[in-house]
């Protein structure tokens, strides 16, 4: 999956930042060249964009709706799990077209 240079939706952008020991709700944000250290990251169906993000000792809380009969929601959940696992092909986009 190709990674765009910028998020396609109007998201609050954070670049070259390190977040430490925070609870972060990621929906509606773009993180570029950021690091999360000892954070709790809350992931929902809302759009998130990441590029070159590092997670260290983070916990993830998933609040994610998988809609009946909607294969797109299952696909997005798979992308989300790949992103958590650090899969190189995760694409950096969760919850976007």
C-alpha angles and dihedrals in degrees: 000000000000118000115222119224092238135019114269094221128062099265131162103258125219117186132183093357134138119213116199129190095345135132104234127193101206101192113111094020137104119210118196121179091348134144130213117201121185092342132145107229118203113205124190137163089279119110119273129178124199134175125175094352123164125206120198122180092340129154121215126214114196119205096171131152116216104198121217111252094006110115089181092068090052091048091051090050089053090051089050093052090047089052090052090049090050094243109177092222096054089111098220094256126102122176097008133109 
